[in-house]
Amino acid sequence: MPSSRFRTPTVFALAAASCIACAPRHADRPPWVTFVSNARIAVLADTSRIVRAGNVRDVWLRFEYSEPQPAPSGGDSFTRMELLEGVNCAARQAHEREMRIYDAAGNPVGPPRISTQLGLPGWRRFEAHPMGVALFDPLCDRLAHMPGG
């Protein structure tokens, strides 16, 4: 039986390492819009579920991997991860709120994990975040050009 416990810093490190020197590759599939991609990963934002509160945007991000990724807990591998990320582009900070991981067939790998279960610090500067500026700078640029973003 697969473990539902994930060591998210490892998952984030995989995503961040894969996003270095990203260039567009995927065609957008509304409401999901690609903002970072390379041969190993595409990162998309769900434009239909952006929630704005002052300078903070809650955005669902989808990480689509071209190859299955090993689950950090040693359970089933995954090919897609979705994060509800709080993003404050003006302050250059981000905060993970929820994480969902899926296998190649689209089945959940473990239950959704909320921020308190992830065991991560709260708001972090883009430069100190495991996903870093390689992900958040293009996301903020994309958000700045979206209606309501």
Backbone bond lengths (Angstrom), bond angles and torsions (degrees), N, CA, C in turn:
res aa  C-N    CA-C-N  psi(-1)  N-CA   C-N-CA  omega(-1)  CA-C   N-CA-C  phi
1 M - - - 1.456 - - 1.523 108.53 -
2 P 1.338 119.86 128.42 1.444 121.16 -177.38 1.514 111.82 -67.25
3 S 1.304 115.62 144.29 1.456 122.01 177.62 1.512 110.25 -74.97
4 S 1.330 116.66 143.87 1.462 120.06 178.84 1.521 111.29 -94.95
5 R 1.321 117.80 1.88 1.458 120.81 -178.93 1.523 108.80 -94.74
6 F 1.309 115.49 127.89 1.458 121.44 -179.44 1.510 109.10 -121.55
7 R 1.278 115.84 142.04 1.455 121.12 175.47 1.518 105.80 -96.04
8 T 1.319 116.11 87.08 1.450 121.51 -170.54 1.520 114.97 -60.49
9 P 1.328 121.45 -31.37 1.463 116.42 177.01 1.524 112.37 -57.19
10 T 1.340 117.28 -35.14 1.458 119.99 176.89 1.519 110.69 -66.31
11 V 1.330 117.03 -42.56 1.461 120.76 178.02 1.516 109.73 -61.15
12 F 1.335 117.33 -45.02 1.458 121.22 179.59 1.519 110.83 -63.80
13 A 1.322 116.92 -39.18 1.464 119.88 179.12 1.523 110.40 -63.05
14 L 1.333 117.03 -39.74 1.468 120.06 176.20 1.520 110.24 -59.88
15 A 1.325 116.13 -45.22 1.463 120.13 -179.22 1.514 110.97 -65.17
16 A 1.316 117.10 -44.88 1.459 120.23 -177.76 1.524 110.72 -65.15
17 A 1.315 117.45 -43.07 1.458 120.03 180.00 1.516 111.07 -63.69
18 S 1.317 116.67 -33.87 1.455 120.88 -179.37 1.522 112.69 -75.74
19 C 1.335 117.47 -19.29 1.458 120.65 -174.44 1.516 113.62 -92.20
20 I 1.305 118.23 -4.85 1.454 119.75 -178.50 1.522 109.62 -63.15
21 A 1.302 116.28 134.45 1.474 123.92 179.89 1.524 111.53 57.87
22 C 1.318 115.29 47.13 1.459 120.41 -177.96 1.520 111.93 -74.47
23 A 1.313 115.70 149.41 1.467 122.49 177.07 1.521 107.54 -142.72
24 P 1.338 118.87 149.86 1.465 120.39 -178.66 1.525 112.81 -58.71
25 R 1.339 116.79 142.29 1.456 120.94 177.51 1.513 112.09 -146.60
26 H 1.317 119.25 -35.84 1.468 122.87 -176.94 1.517 111.09 -88.68
27 A 1.303 115.65 144.84 1.463 119.89 170.50 1.529 107.18 -77.30
28 D 1.305 116.97 140.99 1.452 120.28 178.96 1.522 110.27 -65.46
29 R 1.332 116.19 142.01 1.452 123.57 178.15 1.528 107.25 -125.77
30 P 1.358 116.88 82.42 1.465 120.12 -175.31 1.515 111.29 -49.23
31 P 1.328 119.02 143.03 1.459 124.14 5.12 1.520 114.81 -81.21
32 W 1.329 117.76 -0.99 1.464 120.53 179.18 1.528 109.50 -80.10
33 V 1.327 116.73 128.69 1.459 122.95 -178.22 1.531 108.54 -121.71
34 T 1.329 115.99 125.33 1.462 121.65 179.39 1.517 110.04 -73.98
35 F 1.330 116.38 133.09 1.455 119.08 175.45 1.518 112.42 -127.79
36 V 1.317 118.86 -11.83 1.464 123.22 175.26 1.524 107.45 -147.26
37 S 1.332 117.48 134.80 1.463 119.16 174.97 1.518 110.43 -161.38
38 N 1.318 114.44 157.24 1.462 122.92 170.56 1.528 106.59 -151.67
39 A 1.297 118.46 -166.97 1.466 120.89 -176.10 1.530 112.55 -67.02
40 R 1.341 118.41 -21.78 1.463 121.14 -175.62 1.520 114.98 -102.67
41 I 1.352 116.61 -20.58 1.461 118.70 -173.97 1.522 110.69 -154.27
42 A 1.319 114.85 147.94 1.471 121.31 169.25 1.520 106.24 -125.45
43 V 1.327 116.24 137.86 1.458 121.13 177.59 1.521 107.21 -118.68
44 L 1.329 115.19 125.02 1.454 121.89 -175.73 1.527 109.91 -122.09
45 A 1.330 115.88 155.61 1.460 122.12 174.69 1.522 108.32 -116.94
46 D 1.325 116.28 138.93 1.460 121.52 177.80 1.525 108.29 -86.19
47 T 1.323 116.22 104.97 1.459 121.58 -175.82 1.525 112.58 -72.80
48 S 1.324 118.51 -15.04 1.464 120.74 -178.20 1.524 112.61 -84.56
49 R 1.332 117.58 -13.66 1.465 119.65 -175.37 1.536 113.20 -121.72
50 I 1.305 118.83 24.50 1.460 120.63 177.58 1.530 108.25 -75.87
51 V 1.320 115.93 126.38 1.463 121.59 178.27 1.524 107.57 -113.39
52 R 1.322 115.51 126.20 1.461 121.03 -176.82 1.520 110.07 -108.32
53 A 1.340 116.10 131.73 1.468 122.66 173.96 1.522 106.69 -139.33
54 G 1.327 116.95 97.93 1.467 120.80 -175.23 1.516 109.66 65.12
55 N 1.323 116.51 -126.99 1.473 121.25 179.32 1.528 113.06 -84.94
56 V 1.319 118.01 -7.18 1.468 121.64 -175.72 1.522 110.02 -93.31
57 R 1.325 115.19 134.79 1.462 123.10 173.17 1.520 107.54 -117.38
58 D 1.328 116.64 126.30 1.458 120.52 169.72 1.518 105.77 -92.02
59 V 1.326 116.16 118.80 1.459 122.61 -173.38 1.527 109.44 -128.71
60 W 1.335 115.85 131.24 1.471 119.42 171.31 1.519 107.78 -81.56
61 L 1.330 116.07 124.53 1.466 122.89 176.42 1.517 108.73 -109.82
62 R 1.326 116.51 140.13 1.469 122.24 176.71 1.521 108.52 -118.79
63 F 1.319 115.54 127.76 1.460 122.84 175.83 1.518 106.87 -106.77
64 E 1.331 117.05 114.29 1.464 122.43 179.38 1.521 108.04 -107.68
65 Y 1.322 115.94 115.28 1.461 121.78 -177.89 1.522 110.22 -95.23
66 S 1.328 117.03 139.65 1.464 120.42 179.06 1.525 111.66 -74.33
67 E 1.315 117.78 -24.24 1.468 123.57 178.27 1.526 108.78 -124.33
68 P 1.336 117.96 145.34 1.467 119.39 176.83 1.531 111.20 -56.81
69 Q 1.324 114.83 139.92 1.459 121.96 179.32 1.524 108.52 -105.04
70 P 1.329 118.14 139.09 1.470 118.79 177.83 1.524 110.21 -70.90
71 A 1.314 115.79 135.23 1.458 119.46 175.74 1.524 107.67 -68.06
72 P 1.317 117.75 131.05 1.467 120.50 -178.86 1.515 113.42 -57.34
73 S 1.336 117.46 -26.05 1.461 120.80 179.94 1.521 112.38 -80.64
74 G 1.344 116.83 -5.26 1.455 120.29 -178.71 1.516 113.14 89.29
75 G 1.334 117.43 4.34 1.464 121.47 178.89 1.514 111.15 -81.93
76 D 1.323 115.35 -153.27 1.463 121.63 179.99 1.523 111.06 -59.85
77 S 1.323 116.03 151.47 1.457 120.00 175.98 1.520 109.26 -77.57
78 F 1.334 116.36 165.77 1.452 120.54 -179.38 1.512 110.17 -135.95
79 T 1.331 116.27 156.06 1.462 121.98 177.97 1.519 111.92 -122.31
80 R 1.343 116.09 -8.51 1.463 119.56 179.94 1.513 109.61 -144.15
81 M 1.330 115.35 137.61 1.453 121.66 175.07 1.522 107.18 -129.90
82 E 1.318 116.66 136.98 1.453 120.90 175.18 1.520 108.53 -121.10
83 L 1.319 115.01 133.97 1.461 121.97 179.76 1.509 109.64 -123.93
84 L 1.319 116.34 136.95 1.455 120.73 166.37 1.514 104.71 -92.55
85 E 1.310 115.28 111.85 1.456 121.80 -172.96 1.522 109.62 -114.60
86 G 1.319 117.01 127.22 1.450 121.24 169.66 1.524 107.15 -82.96
87 V 1.325 117.25 127.68 1.468 121.02 -177.02 1.520 109.11 -129.75
88 N 1.325 115.60 127.41 1.460 121.93 173.60 1.524 106.12 -116.39
89 C 1.315 116.64 93.79 1.465 121.03 -175.96 1.521 111.55 -64.97
90 A 1.337 117.42 -36.91 1.465 120.62 -179.26 1.526 111.33 -63.09
91 A 1.326 117.34 -40.46 1.470 121.66 179.28 1.530 112.05 -90.62
92 R 1.349 117.00 -5.50 1.467 122.56 -178.52 1.531 111.34 56.79
93 Q 1.348 114.62 51.20 1.458 121.32 -179.95 1.525 110.34 -133.39
94 A 1.343 114.93 153.62 1.459 121.06 177.86 1.524 109.69 -142.06
95 H 1.333 114.12 156.74 1.469 120.73 -178.26 1.531 108.73 -148.03
96 E 1.336 117.29 123.91 1.464 121.55 178.14 1.518 108.69 -75.15
97 R 1.338 116.23 130.23 1.463 120.34 -179.68 1.533 112.29 -109.17
98 E 1.336 116.91 -35.60 1.464 120.69 -179.48 1.521 108.97 -156.37
99 M 1.330 116.05 148.43 1.466 121.47 179.34 1.528 109.09 -133.47
100 R 1.336 115.24 138.77 1.465 122.44 175.05 1.524 107.59 -133.54
101 I 1.333 116.59 136.17 1.463 121.17 -178.32 1.533 108.36 -123.67
102 Y 1.361 115.51 139.52 1.470 121.60 -175.16 1.531 111.20 -130.41
103 D 1.340 115.77 147.58 1.459 120.29 175.66 1.527 109.60 -84.22
104 A 1.332 116.66 -178.47 1.471 121.81 -176.18 1.526 112.68 -61.79
105 A 1.331 118.21 -26.31 1.461 121.70 179.34 1.530 112.09 -86.79
106 G 1.336 116.98 -0.84 1.462 121.19 179.90 1.518 114.06 87.67
107 N 1.345 116.48 8.59 1.458 120.60 178.64 1.528 110.24 -83.10
108 P 1.336 117.74 141.18 1.465 119.63 177.76 1.526 111.55 -61.57
109 V 1.311 116.06 139.58 1.462 122.65 172.74 1.528 105.07 -105.60
110 G 1.311 115.76 95.23 1.458 120.52 -174.35 1.520 110.69 80.52
111 P 1.324 115.68 168.71 1.465 119.88 -178.97 1.528 111.13 -79.14
112 P 1.352 117.12 163.20 1.467 119.10 172.63 1.527 109.50 -58.43
113 R 1.309 116.37 146.59 1.466 121.66 -179.80 1.518 108.05 -118.07
114 I 1.335 117.63 128.23 1.461 120.46 177.02 1.520 109.74 -91.58
115 S 1.328 116.99 167.64 1.462 121.75 -171.30 1.520 113.16 -54.01
116 T 1.321 118.26 -39.69 1.467 118.72 -178.86 1.524 111.72 -68.47
117 Q 1.328 117.74 -27.58 1.461 121.18 177.52 1.525 111.95 -80.10
118 L 1.325 117.42 -22.00 1.457 120.54 -177.65 1.519 111.61 -73.95
119 G 1.325 117.50 -20.85 1.460 120.82 178.29 1.515 113.41 67.91
120 L 1.323 116.92 28.68 1.462 121.23 -178.42 1.519 110.10 -103.99
121 P 1.337 116.63 155.93 1.460 118.18 174.90 1.524 110.30 -64.20
122 G 1.323 116.99 166.20 1.462 121.26 179.56 1.517 110.96 -70.97
123 W 1.302 115.70 -130.31 1.467 120.94 -177.84 1.521 110.70 -62.88
124 R 1.345 114.99 134.11 1.478 120.82 178.37 1.518 108.77 -130.70
125 R 1.318 115.51 143.80 1.466 120.80 175.05 1.521 108.84 -63.76
126 F 1.327 116.75 145.90 1.465 121.31 179.89 1.530 110.63 -51.39
127 E 1.326 116.49 -42.68 1.467 120.92 -176.24 1.530 112.33 -65.79
128 A 1.323 118.44 -25.17 1.463 122.49 -179.30 1.527 112.38 -100.38
129 H 1.315 117.27 -2.70 1.461 122.27 -177.11 1.526 109.36 -83.88
130 P 1.350 118.66 141.18 1.470 120.32 179.22 1.528 113.92 -56.99
131 M 1.343 118.32 -30.63 1.462 119.95 178.63 1.520 111.39 -84.08
132 G 1.304 117.76 -21.74 1.453 124.05 168.60 1.513 118.19 62.66
133 V 1.326 113.33 -173.66 1.464 121.44 -177.80 1.528 111.88 -66.46
134 A 1.339 118.35 -24.87 1.468 121.00 179.34 1.524 111.05 -62.12
135 L 1.319 117.58 -24.41 1.456 121.16 177.23 1.526 111.28 -101.34
136 F 1.321 117.58 -47.18 1.462 120.17 -171.54 1.523 114.16 -74.93
137 D 1.316 119.44 -33.63 1.469 119.36 177.46 1.535 111.36 -62.91
138 P 1.334 119.75 -47.99 1.474 118.86 176.60 1.532 112.50 -64.42
139 L 1.346 117.47 -34.95 1.456 120.22 177.84 1.526 109.98 -63.30
140 C 1.327 117.31 -47.49 1.469 120.35 -179.82 1.524 111.21 -63.38
141 D 1.314 116.87 -37.92 1.460 119.87 177.50 1.533 109.93 -62.32
142 R 1.331 116.05 -43.84 1.468 121.06 179.82 1.532 110.50 -64.98
143 L 1.349 117.05 -43.72 1.456 121.12 179.66 1.518 111.72 -61.82
144 A 1.327 116.60 -37.57 1.471 120.97 -179.40 1.525 112.03 -63.52
145 H 1.321 116.91 -23.15 1.471 120.99 -177.73 1.524 113.36 -104.18
146 M 1.340 116.94 10.64 1.463 120.89 178.58 1.517 109.74 -104.38
147 P 1.311 118.11 141.34 1.469 119.95 173.60 1.534 109.42 -60.07
148 G 1.303 117.18 127.38 1.463 121.78 179.91 1.496 113.80 76.59
149 G 1.344 117.43 -5.52 1.467 120.57 -179.43 1.470 111.66 -81.69
